[in-house]
Amino acid sequence: MLIAIEGIDGAGKTHIARKLAHNLRDGGYLARYLNKSDIEFGDAFTDSRLRLLKEIIWPEQGEPKIDLLGTHFYLFLLASWFSAVGQMLRREPRFGNLITVMDGSQFRVVAKAHCRAKIDRAQLLDYFDRAAEPDLVVLLEIEPHVSWHRRTVFKETEIGRWDGYRGNPRDAYCAYQTKIQTVLQEMACERGWLVVPQNEDTRDTDVVDCILQHIAAQHDVEEYHLARTATPCE
């Protein structure tokens, strides 16, 4: 089972994904957290290609304030990356025997490309036809003025600079992320995602409990319970 935690930049995707996987393990389930931007096949050549691609997509030296290469350049790089994630998961013998919780997915890439270049969402999704299709997508809904205070640093793309948002960083971030979240909300409605609203007072435990309750009610996860398997999760 694959669970993807989605949301705008600063919504808490990584933190919630880690905590959800931890709580599932504590509950006796075979579960793990997967960082979508840190995958390996265990093959020297393949992993060297992935390292090169990762550095292009997520450079260690940071991002410039403007993008000269255009939406499609990064879109196709990200489509390649998510196809590799899908390939890795499909090749894993035990993938079908555990719950994988991933921070983010191809859907936020689709939302951002749609907003930036006005490309039809159906066409964008076709580019990611080899990406892993989550069994459950959780949208962490949050007002950008709240998520802005959750982090001390945001990248230029997260502030919306590459989409033409100028001026005060906070105002640019809020305007840009509001637009992205609107598209994610539309996709959530169309695709039947679980939407978990957050505000200033929402605790991470509340969010995880909400997801766990949904999983228990809507998904048959007993096959992933340690009591019914012979091999413990590493």
Helices and strands as residue ranges (DSSP letters): E 2-6, H 13-26, E 31-34, H 44-57, H 71-91, G 95-97, E 99-103, H 106-117, H 121-127, E 136-141, H 144-147, G 148-150, H 156-159, G 161-163, H 169-191, E 194-197, H 204-218, G 222-224, G 226-228
